[in-house]
């Protein structure tokens, strides 16, 4: 659960939309953009599956006319149960394994603005009992064509150590992401953006807690259902296309934010994501934001519920090398629906509160039992102080 490197023109699009919206429809807040934000979030899956209680804190400080410093920290308390990869013997209820963990993570951004150019340097850190991640990134954005066109590019590197207690030694994985994007102001109320990310991953890419089962002959004509660690490929290349359009409607004081994301990789996974959000100003101080998100993917080439009846001998597998196999439901063919509502209330020129509720639902689209896929409620409460 590492804290991923974020490219400003891609992953922070929703934050940027809200900032643009406030700029278009609200009086300017005092003292520029310096602020401190806090949030509390409860992610709770149905049927006592995974629950994550998160506490966030973030800040932004304009150090000088050219330098802005940003920081975000999170403390996650994780508990509950999740499928371990063993198939459902009754065809309905998949076996679960319990887990408890604490995650501490943070990101520091340094923005350096020089006229039409802005450079962003970022460092991220995430630590769990069995996992350590460090990330570094650089991105550059230039506003040309009378600042109506933005051209962005960037690179990130993430270095992870996987270290569960049952490993003899830590196992590492590395990832590089390369990003390029363009945004265009079409008219005073409309902005569109198109981004492309190419990622390359290598190292230990399996989940150390996921297993797979095979009915194995232990004596002549005597078979037992034995379990083995999953074995994902040691390399993965991914490609992501991201399209965004933001449109402000003067007559009704509303703003539309639409995203489309297309993903494919060398594991055979192909996915599409549609994300629709509407920001509606009510009165002078309240903004309501309903949203809907739809995601669909096909299964990885090596995904299977069980190795029984195959010629694969998982006991002879070499980590990361073919044959590869995994029964992790996250690599199956499925779709998700997310819908929710957020409210942001500006108490004064310096203080605002926000609250959100989101419902997350997963559905199986192959032979994977429906019980493997969780549904969840997400409640978020936060506040911001500007200086």
Secondary structure, 3 states (H helix, E strand, C coil): CCCCCCCCCCCCHHHHHHHHHHHHHCCCCCCCCCEEEEEEEEEEEHHHCCEEEEEEEEEEEECCCCEEEEEEEEEEEEEEEEECCCCCCCCCCCCEEEEEEEEEEEEEEEEEEECCEEEEEEEEEEEECCEEEEEEEEEEEEEECCCCEEEEEEEEEEEEEECCCCCCCCEEEEEEEEEEEEEEEEECCEEEEEEEEEEEEEECCCCCCCEEEEEEEEECCEEEEEEEECECCCEEEEEEEEEEEEEEECCCCEEEEEEEEEEEECCCCEEEEEEEEEEEEECCCEEEEEEEEEEEECCCCCECCCCCCCCCCHHHCCCCCCCCEECCHHHCCEEEEEEEEEEEEECCCCEEEEEEEEEEEEEECCCCCHHHCCCEEEEEEEEEEEC
